[in-house]
Amino acid sequence: MDVILDTSAAIAVVLNEPRKQALIERTEEAELLAPVSLPIEIGNAFSAMFKRGRISIDQANQAFAAFRRIPVRLAEIDMKASLDLSHALGIYAYDAYMLECAQRHRAAILTLDAGLKAAAERVEVRVLEVKG
């Protein structure tokens, strides 16, 4: 089964957040996919965490190194389809990239982001639930 790994889920794993184990267990038998934007999105999220004093540069570098060890296949983005989704759903492009990737690969999406989950449900992309 193919699963799209969302930024929120990836960050929860690499920063050892409380739902880390549940996320890992949910993807044990899956092939992980993500749009090529995922590493950039993670960097952007870390920069926001710097501003809030949530993580240090050393923590970010360690977390990004941990991300690089996750076996995720990065897929090209269909920009037209992504922009169409962004416009139709009123969502950011980064979220549209995740949904477009899920649609194109007929994959479920793993996310902790309530907004992305709601958008996925609107376009009938299956969302994997995570307990915890």
Backbone as a ProteinNet text record, in pm:
[ID]
protein_1_A
[PRIMARY]
MDVILDTSAAIAVVLNEPRKQALIERTEEAELLAPVSLPIEIGNAFSAMFKRGRISIDQANQAFAAFRRIPVRLAEIDMKASLDLSHALGIYAYDAYMLECAQRHRAAILTLDAGLKAAAERVEVRVLEVKG
[TERTIARY]
84.7	0	89.1	58.4	129.7	64.4	147.7	100.7	180.2	107.7	172	208.3	336.1	384.6	378	293.9	276.3	384.8	408.3	508.3	482.7	358.4	326.9	361.3	334.6	365.8	516.6	585.8	731.4	797.4	754	812.9	785.1	665	633.3	726.9	762.7	852.9	995.1	1046.7	1187.6	1214.7	1111.2	1128.9	1084.5	1058.3	1020.8	900.2	800.2	678.6	596.3	497.7	423.4	361.4	319.7	256.7	354.5	484	586.4	562.8	549.5	536.3	410.4	300.1	174.6	189.8	259.9	283.7	368.1	472.4	558.9	479.6	402.5	323.5	221.8	165.7	63.6	122	252.5	315.6	407.9	403.4	497.1	495.1	381	371.1	357.1	379.7	353.1	480.1	461.2	566.2	535.1	629.4	607.9	643.8	553.2	571.8	547	600.8	574.4	613.3	554.4	598.5	742.7	810.6	950.5	966.4	859.1	863.1	881.2	867.2	868.7	993.5	1115.4	1231.4	1229.2	1181.4	1173.1	1068.6	955.8	851.4	902.5	979.9	1035.5	1130.8	1214.5	1303.4	1225.1	1116.4	1032.8	970.6	924.6	865.7	970.4	1092.2	1197.8	1227.1	1227.6	1254.7	1145.7	1020.9	913	934.8	984.5	1012.3	1126.2	1224.4	1332	1272.8	1183.4	1123.8	1047.3	988.4	911.5	998.1	1125.8	1215	1187.2	1123.4	1085.9	1201.8	1290.8	1405.9	1529.5	1644.3	1772.8	1818.5	1922.2	1977.3	2034	2094.9	2146.7	2033.1	1923.9	1808.5	1752.8	1744.9	1693.8	1784.5	1914.5	2007.5	1999	1986.5	1972	1839.8	1733.5	1602.9	1603	1667.6	1671.4	1753.5	1861	1939.1	1852.5	1769	1676.8	1575.1	1525.4	1432	1494.8	1621.3	1688.8	1698.7	1685.4	1690.4	1553.6	1447.9	1314.4	1306.8	1266.7	1261.1	1137.1	1145.5	1034.4	1079	995.9	1024.3	960.7	1040.8	991.3	942.1	819.1	754.6	743.2	756.6	739.8	597.9	584.5	456.6	397.2	268	196.1	144.7	216.4	186.3	47.2	3.8	-129.3	-236.6	-228	-326.9	-321.3	-201	-186.1	-246.5	-220.1	-278.3	-430	-480.7	-625.9	-685.1	-620.3	-666.8	-657.3	-547	-528.1	-640	-669.7	-775.2	-912.6	-943.6	-1076.7	-1105	-1001.5	-1021.3	-983.9	-922	-879.8	-770	-673.5	-565.3	-430.2	-329	-193.8	-141.8	-48.3	10.3	73.6	144.1	208.9	107.3	-9.4	-113	-166.5	-181.2	-228.6	-129.3	0.7	99.9	77.6	49	23.6	-99.5	-206.1	-330.6	-314.3	-247.1	-226.2	-145.4	-44.4	38.9	-45.7	-130	-217.5	-314.2	-371.8	-465.4	-394.9	-281.4	-211	-163.2	-121.3	-68.7	-173.9	-297.5	-407.6	-366	-312.9	-259.1	-336.9	-333.3	-387.2	-283.8	-327.8	-237	-229.1	-109.3	-85.6	-52.9	-142.8	-124.6	-177.5	-120	-170.8	-234.5	-238.3	-288.2	-439.1	-517.2	-663.5	-713.1	-650.3	-690.6	-667.4	-552.1	-522.5	-615.5	-642.8	-735.8	-872.7	-922.5	-1053	-1051.2	-942.7	-931.5	-925.2	-853.6	-842.8	-980.4	-1056	-1189.6	-1280.1	-1261.4	-1342.7	-1317.2	-1195.2	-1162.6	-1150.9	-1204.7	-1212.6	-1076.8	-979.2	-849.8	-858.1	-826	-834.9	-725.3	-764.7	-671.2	-651.6	-527	-498.6	-508.9	-587.6	-603.9	-490	-448.7	-342.9	-394.2	-388.3	-432.1	-320.5	-361	-260.2	-249.9
-117.9	0	124.1	218.5	346	443.5	518	618.6	746	857	987.4	1036.2	1064.9	1114.8	1266.3	1321.1	1465.1	1524.7	1652.4	1723.1	1709.6	1725.5	1719.8	1584	1478.2	1343.7	1320.9	1364.9	1348.3	1422.2	1543.5	1621.9	1557.9	1505.3	1439.1	1320.7	1250.2	1135.9	1182.2	1275.1	1312.7	1395.9	1457.4	1532.5	1451.6	1323	1232.6	1282	1330.8	1376.7	1256.9	1279.8	1168.9	1067.3	1108.6	1014.5	943	958	897.4	747.7	674.5	529	491	559.1	529.3	556.7	663.5	694.9	587.1	544.4	440.3	311.1	273.1	150	156.7	274.8	291.2	272.2	285.7	278	157.7	63	-49.1	-127.9	-149.8	-230.9	-143.8	-14.7	79.1	120.9	161.1	231.7	379.3	454	595.9	678.2	768.9	862.6	1003.6	1101	1240.9	1324.4	1441.1	1530.3	1574.7	1611.4	1654.6	1775.3	1841.6	1959	1923.2	1796.8	1760.5	1808.9	1786.6	1836.2	1988.7	2059.1	2205.5	2246	2175.6	2203.9	2179.5	2074.4	2045.6	2157.9	2202.4	2315.6	2439.8	2465.3	2581.6	2568.1	2449.4	2426.2	2446.9	2399.1	2418.8	2567.5	2644.1	2788.1	2856.5	2812.2	2866.3	2828.2	2707.9	2664.1	2744.5	2784.8	2870.9	3000.6	3060.2	3188.6	3179.7	3063.1	3044.3	2990.6	2968.9	2916.4	2771.4	2699.3	2560.3	2463.1	2490.4	2403.5	2488.6	2426.5	2491	2446.4	2510.3	2471.1	2329.2	2292.9	2156.3	2054.4	2083.1	1992.3	1979.6	2092.4	2090.3	2006.8	2024.7	1947.4	1798.2	1762.8	1621.8	1565.8	1644.6	1599.2	1583	1675.4	1662.5	1540.4	1511.6	1390.6	1266.5	1268.8	1157	1145.8	1258.6	1256.7	1189.2	1219.7	1163.2	1011.2	954.4	809	743	821.9	765.8	722	600	551.7	605.5	729.8	793	825.7	788.4	816.3	950.2	1041.4	1173.8	1173.4	1221.3	1220.9	1363.6	1375	1505.4	1558	1688.2	1755.4	1792	1767.9	1819.5	1957.1	2060.7	2195.7	2242.3	2213.9	2257.7	2194.1	2063.7	1994.5	2045.7	2073	2124.3	2263.1	2349.8	2484.6	2480.1	2390	2373	2332.4	2238.3	2196.4	2310.4	2381.9	2494.6	2596.5	2628.3	2725.9	2673.6	2551.6	2495	2477.2	2442.7	2413.1	2528.7	2632.5	2744.9	2705.6	2625.5	2578	2624.8	2615.8	2651	2549.1	2593.9	2506.3	2382.8	2398	2281.5	2172.6	2210.8	2111	2051.2	2134.8	2085	1984.8	2006.9	1911.4	1773.9	1772	1644.6	1575.2	1651.4	1593.6	1547.3	1625.9	1587.9	1459.2	1449.7	1328.6	1208.5	1226.6	1117.5	1075.3	1172.5	1139	1065.2	1117.4	1058.9	916.8	893.5	761.3	671.5	722.5	647.5	597.7	691.4	658.8	729.9	670.8	736.7	838.9	931.5	1032.5	1018.3	1033	1027.7	1168.9	1229.3	1367.3	1386.5	1482.9	1525.7	1663.6	1716.9	1850.2	1843.5	1903.5	1897.8	1963.9	2072.6	2139.8	2055.1	1989.5	1901.9	1781.2	1729.9	1616.8	1654.9	1772	1816.7	1834.4	1892	1910.4	1774.9	1680.7	1546.6	1481.1	1494.2	1434.5	1498.2	1626.7	1695.7	1641.7	1594.4	1541.3	1389	1328.7	1183	1113.7	1176.9	1112.9	1052.5	924.7	855.4	905.8	928.6	974	861.2	828.3	727	790.1	732.4	782.7	732.7	817.9	781.6	805.2	704	714.6	774.4	832.4	880.5	1023.2
0	0	0	-88.1	-92.2	4.3	76.7	172	148.4	137.9	125.7	265	287.1	414.9	413.6	498.1	510.1	600.5	585.3	664.4	813.6	855.5	998.6	1057.4	984.8	1032.6	1034.5	930.8	925.9	1041.5	1068.5	1176.7	1311.9	1330.6	1457.3	1481.9	1375.6	1389.4	1419.6	1342.1	1357.9	1482.6	1537.9	1663	1784.4	1763.7	1873.2	1952.1	1880.5	1945.8	1992.6	2080.7	2142.4	2045.4	1928.5	1834.7	1743.1	1768.2	1682.1	1662.3	1768.2	1757	1680.7	1707	1635.9	1486.3	1450.7	1309.2	1242.7	1310.4	1254.7	1235.9	1336.9	1327.8	1214.3	1189.9	1085.7	946.5	933.3	801	784.8	876.6	873.4	742.7	684.7	562.7	437	450.7	341.6	269.9	145.2	71.5	87.6	143	167	44	10.7	-100.4	-48.3	-117.6	-86.6	-207.6	-220	-328.3	-304.2	-411.2	-399.6	-308	-277.4	-189.6	-42.3	-4.6	137.4	211.8	163.6	238.6	256.7	156.1	164.3	268.1	269.8	368.8	510	527.9	659.6	701.6	610	640.1	677.4	607.1	638	776.9	809.7	942.4	1052.2	1028.8	1127.8	1146	1036.4	1049.9	1133.2	1119.7	1202.6	1349.3	1372.2	1509.6	1571.8	1490.3	1540.9	1596	1517.5	1555.9	1687.9	1713.1	1837.1	1950.7	1923.3	2025.7	2061.3	1970.9	1998.5	1979.5	1883.4	1860.5	1832.9	1854.7	1824.2	1685.1	1636.8	1506.9	1514.7	1626.7	1640.9	1636.7	1704.9	1702.2	1560.7	1489.8	1352.5	1262.5	1275.7	1193.3	1223.9	1351.3	1388.7	1335.2	1347.2	1299.7	1148.4	1076.5	931.5	890.5	963.2	936	958.7	1061.8	1087.4	974	924.4	811.2	690.4	663.5	546.4	553.5	673.3	689.1	670.7	661.7	639.1	492.8	466.5	327.5	254.2	212.4	140.4	-1.3	-97.1	-238.9	-273.6	-323.7	-359	-503.8	-522.1	-653.6	-707.5	-838.3	-903.2	-881.3	-890	-870.7	-1006.4	-1023.5	-1140	-1097	-1139.3	-1091.1	-1131.5	-1253.7	-1295.5	-1208.6	-1189.3	-1105.3	-961.7	-913	-776.1	-761.7	-859.2	-853.2	-865.3	-948.6	-959.6	-825.1	-756.1	-623.5	-523.1	-525.2	-434.1	-450.4	-574.8	-604.2	-564.3	-604.2	-578.4	-429.9	-352.9	-211	-118.7	-175.9	-92.8	5	-43.7	42.4	-11.8	72.3	29.7	-70.6	-153.1	-254.8	-192.5	-79.9	-18.6	14.2	63.4	91.5	-38	-139.4	-268.6	-328.6	-308.3	-358.6	-296.8	-166.6	-97.6	-156.3	-175.5	-227.5	-371.5	-452.5	-592.2	-599.3	-515.9	-512.4	-471	-371	-324.9	-434.9	-503.1	-610.7	-724.2	-766.9	-881.7	-852.6	-729.8	-694.5	-629	-623.4	-560.4	-422	-343.5	-212.1	-102.3	14.9	133.5	180.6	263.8	316.3	468	520	663.6	708.2	784.4	828.1	968.6	1038.4	1168.3	1156.1	1034.9	1006.1	979.4	1068.9	1056.9	928.4	887.4	764.6	641.5	636.1	523.3	524.4	642.4	653.1	597.2	633.8	584.5	433	380	235	164.6	221.7	162.9	155.4	260.7	262.8	157.7	131	29.5	-110.2	-135.9	-268.8	-266.1	-162.2	-148.5	-150.1	-85.7	-61.7	78	87	215.7	309.9	434	537.1	637.2	665.8	766.3	903.8	990.1	1126.5	1213.3	1306.1	1399.9	1540.1	1621.7	1761.9	1845.5	1955.1	2050.7	2062.9
[MASK]
++++++++++++++++++++++++++++++++++++++++++++++++++++++++++++++++++++++++++++++++++++++++++++++++++++++++++++++++++++++++++++++++++++

